[in-house]
């Protein structure tokens, strides 16, 4: 489950926490929001950021026989 959590402090700072998104795609998800919020002071990647997405590659071997006999 993808979750974005925002904490807004009394001085106007906003802390954003993204969970459930693997790899650097979280930056794509939050880019528009961060552009509207203003200056980004820091980024602290979580362990999910460094996790590689698992891709399933299936190989199907087929053998066809054809005879003109």
C-alpha positions as CSV (number, residue, x, y, z in Angstrom):
1,X,0.0,0.0,0.0
2,X,1.4,3.4,-1.0
3,X,1.2,6.0,1.7
4,X,2.2,9.7,1.8
5,X,2.2,11.3,5.2
6,X,2.6,15.0,5.9
7,X,3.4,16.7,9.1
8,X,2.9,20.5,9.2
9,X,4.8,22.3,11.9
10,X,3.7,25.6,13.5
11,X,6.6,27.4,11.8
12,X,5.3,26.3,8.3
13,X,7.7,23.5,7.7
14,X,6.3,20.4,6.1
15,X,7.7,16.9,6.7
16,X,6.8,14.3,4.1
17,X,7.1,10.6,4.5
18,X,6.5,8.1,1.7
19,X,6.1,4.4,2.3
20,X,5.2,1.5,0.1
21,X,6.9,2.8,-3.0
22,X,10.0,0.9,-4.0
23,X,13.0,2.6,-5.6
24,X,13.4,6.1,-6.9
25,X,9.9,6.3,-8.2
26,X,8.8,8.0,-5.0
27,X,10.5,11.1,-6.3
28,X,8.2,11.1,-9.3
29,X,5.2,10.7,-7.1
30,X,6.1,13.6,-4.8
31,X,7.7,16.0,-7.4
32,X,4.5,17.9,-8.1
33,X,3.6,18.2,-4.4
34,X,7.1,19.4,-3.5
35,X,6.9,22.0,-6.3
36,X,3.7,23.4,-4.8
37,X,5.0,23.4,-1.2
38,X,8.2,25.4,-2.0
39,X,11.8,25.0,-1.1
40,X,13.0,21.5,-0.2
41,X,15.5,21.6,2.6
42,X,16.6,18.0,2.7
43,X,15.8,14.4,1.4
44,X,16.4,11.4,3.6
45,X,15.9,8.2,1.6
46,X,14.4,5.2,3.4
47,X,15.4,1.6,3.0
48,X,12.6,1.2,0.4
49,X,14.4,3.8,-1.8
50,X,17.4,1.5,-2.1
51,X,15.4,-1.7,-2.7
52,X,15.5,-2.8,-6.3
53,X,12.2,-3.6,-7.9
54,X,11.8,-7.3,-8.6
55,X,11.0,-8.1,-12.2
56,X,9.7,-11.5,-13.2
57,X,11.2,-12.7,-16.4
58,X,9.7,-15.9,-17.6
59,X,11.3,-17.9,-20.4
60,X,9.2,-20.3,-22.4
61,X,10.9,-23.0,-24.3
62,X,9.0,-24.6,-27.1
63,X,10.0,-27.3,-29.4
64,X,8.2,-27.9,-32.6
65,X,8.9,-30.9,-34.9
66,X,8.1,-30.8,-38.5
67,X,8.6,-33.6,-40.9
68,X,8.0,-33.7,-44.6
69,X,8.1,-37.5,-44.5
